[in-house]
Amino acid sequence: MKFNTKTIHAGQMPDKATGAVVIPIYQTSTYKMDEINVHKGYDYSRSGNPTRNSLEECLASLENGRFALAFSSGLAAEHAVLSTLKPGDHIIAAEDMYGGTYRLFEEVFKPYGIQFSYVGGNTIDFEKAIKQATKIFWIESPTNPLLRIIDIAKVSAIAHKNNIKVVVDNTFASPYFQQPLLLGADLVIHSTTKYIGGHSDLIGGALIVNDEEWYTRLKFLQNAIGAVPGAFDCWLTLRGIKTLSVRMKKHEENALQIAYFLESHPKINKVYYPGLPSDPFHNLAKQQMTGFSGMISFKLDKGDQKAANSFFKKLKIISLAESLGGVESLICYPSAMTHASIPEAQRNAIGVTKDLIRLSVGIEDAEDLIEDLSNAINY
Ligand SMILES: *Cc1c(COP(=O)(O)O)cnc(C)c1O
């Protein structure tokens, strides 16, 4: 099956019991056994649920992976990956990353003895930071919020030479535009809250992995830790996935128009969007992605929270809100919102400064979004 067909059919064959074309919401916590531990494949919904299984099968298929596991949030999925490590193990992460991931590293797993190094996005930066204890390279591409592109194939080659695994957070690209496992990555993470769910109506996460041993351990942890999504959220996620292709095309089409508008605007100092031919990551993005997705960051010429606030207040269609990847356009102020948990000095060093704005371009009409931005830029 090709991608669009998979979004509709992978893991979503008509229900065997009733013929229902759409997978039912199996809203049950438990399942009747015929005798002790003899059952139809399900014994308790933390361990397994048919609606969740359907979602997992679909996600594995979309990422061209063997196995997928669904979680109650993107961070819960990350928590499971980190829980496969032992005290003393070392992770090298690209420094431009979601603030919540940084917080999970520093404030939850560091006290348990996991070590973290943060590096730039070049292959050489990863290579130089390798220690005896390094187990994982952890990257986002495109990165949040600066939309940098990391060469997944090259970074994976270095990792594998050193017996290190590569984890790619593919939330910003979605499997529609990028499939990291095909580029050499070992595990893909999604916050399905974002493009995969696509309608800003649920919180969810997922892991997709090929290695059976790692999968078995992660599946054990999914059940043993217990951060599983409910059947209704799995069903909503599947419903979102059915339109992933058409949504992603429109997100990208709108984002490109808006990026050109912002780039030519005298009051905008800088635009970060890998789809712009002027973007330093344009060629690398073209090489490993089939499109540039719908996330744009930019810098206002007056760079403080007050200026940003008056800009946000003038917006009529675009909402100031956390999150991204929904059908509606959302805008945010990373330094005090999504990335507030990264210390200020470190934020500044990375480039997440007080003039930076992040825009998740929705699937409205681009003309309306440009008019909204245009009116608000005269803050
Ligand atoms: C939102 C996000 C996460 C965390 O996912 P939740 O579903 O909010 O827990 C992780 N990585 C990236 C890139 C994100 O944007």
Ligand as a Chemical Component Dictionary entry (heavy atoms), coordinates in Angstrom:
data_LIG
# 
_chem_comp.id                   LIG 
_chem_comp.type                 NON-POLYMER 
_chem_comp.pdbx_formal_charge   0 
_chem_comp.three_letter_code    LIG 
# 
loop_
_chem_comp_atom.comp_id 
_chem_comp_atom.atom_id 
_chem_comp_atom.alt_atom_id 
_chem_comp_atom.type_symbol 
_chem_comp_atom.charge 
_chem_comp_atom.model_Cartn_x 
_chem_comp_atom.model_Cartn_y 
_chem_comp_atom.model_Cartn_z 
_chem_comp_atom.pdbx_ordinal 
LIG C1 C1 C 0 4.646 18.792 21.742 1  
LIG C2 C2 C 0 5.936 18.113 21.480 2  
LIG C3 C3 C 0 6.380 17.059 22.292 3  
LIG C4 C4 C 0 5.605 16.614 23.511 4  
LIG O1 O1 O 0 4.401 16.024 23.189 5  
LIG P1 P1 P 0 3.095 16.078 24.156 6  
LIG O2 O2 O 0 2.080 15.338 23.364 7  
LIG O3 O3 O 0 2.771 17.520 24.370 8  
LIG O4 O4 O 0 3.481 15.402 25.423 9  
LIG C5 C5 C 0 7.557 16.434 21.958 10 
LIG N1 N1 N 0 8.284 16.833 20.901 11 
LIG C6 C6 C 0 7.902 17.833 20.110 12 
LIG C7 C7 C 0 8.750 18.235 18.933 13 
LIG C8 C8 C 0 6.723 18.529 20.368 14 
LIG O5 O5 O 0 6.351 19.549 19.591 15 
# 
loop_
_chem_comp_bond.comp_id 
_chem_comp_bond.atom_id_1 
_chem_comp_bond.atom_id_2 
_chem_comp_bond.value_order 
_chem_comp_bond.pdbx_ordinal 
LIG C1 C2 SING 1  
LIG C2 C3 SING 2  
LIG C2 C8 DOUB 3  
LIG C3 C4 SING 4  
LIG C3 C5 DOUB 5  
LIG C4 O1 SING 6  
LIG O1 P1 SING 7  
LIG P1 O2 DOUB 8  
LIG P1 O3 SING 9  
LIG P1 O4 SING 10 
LIG C5 N1 SING 11 
LIG N1 C6 DOUB 12 
LIG C6 C7 SING 13 
LIG C6 C8 SING 14 
LIG C8 O5 SING 15 
# 
